[in-house]
Amino acid sequence: MGELSSLPNIGKTVEEQLMQVGIGSVEELREAGAKQAWLKIQEIDESACIHRLMALEGAIEGVKKSMLSDDVKTDLKEFYQQHRK
């Protein structure tokens, strides 16, 4: 496992998916943002769910997804509803 899996919420599978969509470092993930990274993952894995989106945001913020603020969770849920397949 690499640099991305050192972040909270990022395991081997999500790290591999990020690599597949061209996000190979913590800096690239931060630049892309959770929403864009999730949209790219969704293109290769239609099962990408709200939990993966929240995990990505938590990774960027350096916290477990359960520790995201209510405002962030609400924003991500709205985004997910608009973009799920």
C-alpha positions in Angstrom: 0.0 0.0 0.0 1.1 3.5 -0.7 0.9 7.1 0.4 -2.9 7.4 0.0 -3.6 4.5 2.3 -1.9 6.4 5.1 -4.8 8.7 5.1 -7.9 8.1 7.3 -10.6 6.1 5.6 -8.4 5.0 2.6 -7.9 1.3 2.4 -6.3 -0.8 -0.4 -9.3 -0.9 -2.6 -10.0 2.9 -2.6 -6.3 3.6 -3.0 -6.3 1.3 -6.1 -9.3 3.0 -7.5 -7.8 6.5 -7.0 -4.6 5.3 -8.8 -6.8 4.0 -11.7 -8.4 7.4 -12.1 -5.1 9.2 -12.1 -4.9 10.3 -8.4 -1.7 8.9 -7.1 -0.7 11.2 -4.2 -2.2 13.0 -1.2 -1.6 16.3 -3.0 -3.4 15.1 -6.1 -6.4 14.0 -4.0 -6.4 17.4 -2.2 -6.2 19.2 -5.6 -9.1 17.2 -7.1 -11.2 17.4 -4.0 -13.5 14.6 -2.7 -16.4 15.3 -5.1 -14.3 15.2 -8.3 -12.3 12.2 -7.1 -15.6 10.4 -6.3 -17.0 11.2 -9.7 -13.9 9.7 -11.3 -14.2 6.6 -9.2 -17.9 6.4 -10.1 -17.0 6.2 -13.8 -15.1 2.9 -13.1 -17.2 1.6 -10.3 -20.9 2.3 -10.4 -21.3 0.9 -6.8 -19.4 4.0 -5.4 -21.7 5.1 -2.6 -22.2 8.0 -0.2 -19.8 6.3 2.3 -17.0 6.4 -0.2 -17.6 10.1 -0.9 -17.6 10.8 2.8 -14.5 8.7 3.2 -12.7 10.7 0.6 -13.7 14.0 2.2 -12.6 12.7 5.6 -9.2 11.6 4.1 -8.7 15.1 2.8 -9.6 16.7 6.1 -7.5 14.1 8.0 -10.5 12.7 10.1 -12.6 9.6 10.1 -15.7 10.1 8.0 -17.9 9.9 11.1 -16.2 13.0 12.4 -17.1 15.2 9.5 -19.3 18.2 10.4 -23.0 18.0 9.9 -22.8 20.8 7.3 -20.2 18.9 5.3 -22.2 15.7 5.5 -25.4 17.5 4.3 -23.5 19.0 1.4 -22.0 15.7 0.4 -25.4 13.9 0.7 -27.0 16.6 -1.6 -24.1 16.2 -4.1 -24.5 12.4 -4.0 -28.2 12.6 -4.7 -27.5 14.8 -7.8 -24.8 12.5 -9.2 -25.6 8.9 -8.3 -26.2 6.6 -11.2 
